[in-house]
Amino acid sequence: MLTQTPRGTKDIFTPSIRVWQYVEEVIREIATRFVFEEIRTPIFEHTELFLRGVGENTDIVQKEMYTFEDKGGRSLSLRPEITAGAARAFVEHKMYAGTLPVRLYYIGPNFRYEKPGAGRWRQFHQFGAEIYGAYSAAADAELIALADMLFSKLGIRDGMEIRVNSLGNAECRARYNSVLKSFLSEHFNELCETCQMRFARNPMRVLDCKSQNCQALLQEAPVPLNVLGDECRKHLESTQQILSAMGITAVLDSKIVRGLDYYTRTVFEFIDTNSNLTVCGGGRYDNLIEECGGPATGAVGFALGLERLIMMLEGMERSKVADVFIGSSGAEGFIKAHSLANELREAGIAADADISGRGVKAQMKYANKTGARFSMIIGENELAGESVKIKDMQTGQEIEKSFSEIKAFLEGV
């Protein structure tokens, strides 16, 4: 239908858009503190990028991607996540030849065909951060610290728990796949049909199954920590030590595996303990740059869904649309109101003025509905006296200021 959004999408506008804008402002502020630079990648990429980067045996690639053929016969896909695109950009623009590490962050929409639910949409938005060119556990800790500071700034950190684990390097994963496959083979007939297919292609994907029967079975499954090599175990311990020195507590959770094929070594999640939902997840992916055609490059990052984050901030009061509404009476008052409004805007003050030709009473009703902090009406008397009464819309109090004093007054409140 022409007047209805497609299922799994939504319009974002007043008043919720103010919370979105506030969150994005905080994201940019915190990312800048950590010396991250923004990157904006295309909304669609060559499908092969996601097959190699995300993993062709993942649910995202097999079931959820929006893939189409363009007029040149090329297979393209709307991005289901942004890490693969950021890695592609790192390689394509030879960022590895410059000063390392490279710190990047992004804010933008992604697309997955899945059943919409609470905080889950087919077009959804993510904030993510990536560090390329560092193998050190300090990079892992820095990413976790960035997310931790963001949640603290937004006032929702107290309800979260940080959980970390390690998947090990290629050798560790090979050992783990072997012991996991041995365990699963003993219970093969108890697995759901999807997991029976995953068993042959990529047994670790079985761990992501949402089936209650499979999850009950997996309670006894071996975990990656059981087969970690010394180097990977030290990396995990070092990450925890650095976080502890930062004053950040991270709980070891051997069940965390994350759902994408590119992860190696450290994986982590921020869990909302009230809902037991994952708010932020990430980890290390030291092989991804090579998969995208670049040189061997250490990499770590995370992503978080803004829709779910906004849900946690539901009801938050944000700044109003206008700092001041300037109403008017008469033709000359109308001109003065717009002249003053533009002068205030140039000074960085959000000013609104009547553009609909309403009467004074209707203008004040409008000012009240928009939530402007202050209001004033300029008419013949105000023009003659070169002053106007400024009303505080929250308290109802009025204070008279000359036209030349209005800007300084509004800047000081």
Steps between C-alpha positions, in 0.01 A plus 500: 500500500620849418423637847650219708864416574620152397494245781806525721565868425385819669507877475696685769376849578406734786512437791709179480738654245632727775616198699663357186680828438614518861635144492686570175650817651625302802639227272700754300624669816620173660652370175694827465636462855646164393643657181275310259417639155163447331465287187192480275481197273245419224166355604551218247815302421600213274334187642835316500627735772241368745543139385871518586487742790184416694506133395291317240376250761360763736127565533559858389637395161280194446165642615506872575686698232319716247686393184425615147655507154563843352459593133858395432437149632699553819380347827464771764364492855370760739746496786388277792782648712778755447819331622556321167453828310738685730760225452453521123555877515815450711643275228373689195641833617824342628453643849742231615780695329445802725537553873372205703284427683203642310197574719164526322140534610171504312130569550257376240220270382528128426252255350405145595191304405393357834188494713450847654481510879580717800796714395544287185430645156569409138657842456694564819778735602837429655781687664828317469869559561801323349875500565723373217872437533533388863527144634541611861246420771508874576299558181233255619483678835483842332195401295323364809589819689350710220167317518512511880547878499219546248250310716618691807450832323148394400423402860426130435830335595386385847259246355761330284757224537805456277572140407815386318628178351762381251452291186874466454698520176468272195676211674280532810187514287604189307544313830169629628312412183636147533388447863168679437430286195579189700249608768231593247541175306391310812179705509449553128147361489397733782602812304247702302507472120686831460771398747543166328594694184726731702676196647676424173563857382593684819427329834553822701183641340305238695581699813289790365186289461190652663321166533433417864576133441838579346584752771420245771726249328782755466515558875737203518698592186876571523601868496787677316683575826566128540734492200661846504872514433732682742534809281124546461442437870757768589332741257166452676659541843680815387174648370337441838800647685495820296125536547544451874766773505245726326248427775284288267373160612460231234359158587640192326220321313612185318171477306549817292587418139335782295319426175745593224782293352769766509551508879829382655629516856315758712121522476288711734145611568325765708188339650202693634443302819137615524399346166797263453538644148832570331532876448850503351724226364838473338842348503821444312521398132866475406435314172233726350733744323678211329162354399426836334830490306722706730810419704496320833353759737384479859144629539236534771164670518142503621153604388182585687144541380366851540135386502561284806700779662220751435253260662711512817483879494125512436333794674820703518435876492716668241555860396203679351467594134540872570674700770265789428182564303460855368141590432375823346209736455462722196701519180800682650509266801497203260806635315685576826425152637662334201794738501563428869455125454767489231738710712461252788552200271827648381604514866428127542159536667210287372231755415155453350269770362142489370482433125129415481336836571335380823344732751689573823297252706556223244871582486535452876315167482744395229800606711369293790446191281850513352657512845698822446677606819427873453252702299430864417257705294621803303236761414462879470577569869811284496626663184441847643679418826767284333448236768292186552384278786660154487287228656648190660260230375586269790439742787278763338727780622569795271803727474530807281809541284596750232542355151877543536502295824299199379792307350719532810208401722422182303867406476528523879212266591 
